[in-house]
Amino acid sequence: MEAGDEALEMVVDSKDLQQQSKALDKLTDHVEDRQLDSSRVQTAMASIYASKEADLQAMRLREKELAAVKINAADIDIIANELEVDKKVAERTLREHKGDAVAAVRHLLN
């Protein structure tokens, strides 16, 4: 290798290193200055809270509706014994099917 070739190679390497360094600086030095907007955060939190409250209210209403369904205690025992499920599961399923034992059994068998 001649001295001129080495100089040319060093210049090429130097330019390449400079370009790589600039590209790396662009990637790593990019700082995005974001300000947290407290009113937007409060609005979002209020929305989440309202949604949670609405879900809880709907669940309470559903539980009241299910509690109002009249069911036969003998049906609970038969379903629990024959299908080998917990009595609470049998009762809940009967309530969800408005006391219809046949529909409850079909549901539990599926």
N, C-alpha and C positions, 0 to 999 in steps of 0.2 A: 504494500500500500504506500502510496506517495503522500507527502505532506498535504498536498492540495485536496486529495480525497478525504483525508481525515478532517480537514477544516470544513469541507462541504458536508460531511456526515455530521459533524458537531452542530453546524448551522441548522440542518434539517431536524436533528434531534432537539435542538433548542427551540425551534419553531413549533414542533410537535408537542413538546412539553409545555410551552406557553399556551397553546390552544387547549390542551387537556386541563391545565391549571385554571384557565378562564371558564371552561365548561363546568369544572368542579365547583368553582366559586359561585357560578350562577345557580347551581343546584343547592349548595349548602348555605349560602348567605341570604337566601330568599326568606325574609321574615315578614309574615303577614300580620299586620297590626289590627287585631280585631278587638273591638270594644264590646263588652257584654252589655246588651241592652236590658236593663233590669225590668223595664215594663213588659217587654216581650217574654221574659222568663216568668214574671208574675202571671201574665195572661195564660201562658202555657200550663203553669202549675194549677191555676184556677180551673182550667178546662179539664185537666186530668182529675182533679178532685171532684168536679161536678159529674164527670163520667162515672167515677167510682161510686159516688152517692146514688146515681141513677141505677147503676147495676145492683147495688145493695137493696134499693127500694123495690126493684123488679123482683129480686129474689125473695124478699119478704112477702110481697103480694102473691107470688107463686106458692110459697109455703102455706099462706093462709087459705088459698084456693084448695090446695091438696088436703089440708086439715079438715076442711068443710065436707069432703067427700065421705059419704057413709059407706062403710065396708063391713062385711061379715067376718067376725072373729074366726069362725070355723073355716072360712076360705083361706085365711092366713095360715092356720095350722095345717090344712091339707097341702097347700102349695109348699110350705116350708118343709114338711115331712116327705112328700112325694118327690120333690125336685132337689131335696137336700140343699136348701139355701137357708140363710139366716132369716129369722122371723121379721127383722127390720127390712130386709130386702124384699121379702114377700109383701109386707104391708105397703112399702113405698111403691112397688110395682102395681099393686092393686089400686092404690090411690091415683097413680098416674093414668091408669086405664079406667078411671071412674067407677071402680068397684066391679068391673067385668072380669070375673075369674078366668074365663076362657081366653080373653085377649091377653091377660097378664101371663098366663101359662105359655101361650104362643110366643109372647115377647121373650120370656125367660128361656125358652127352648131355642130361640134363634140365636 
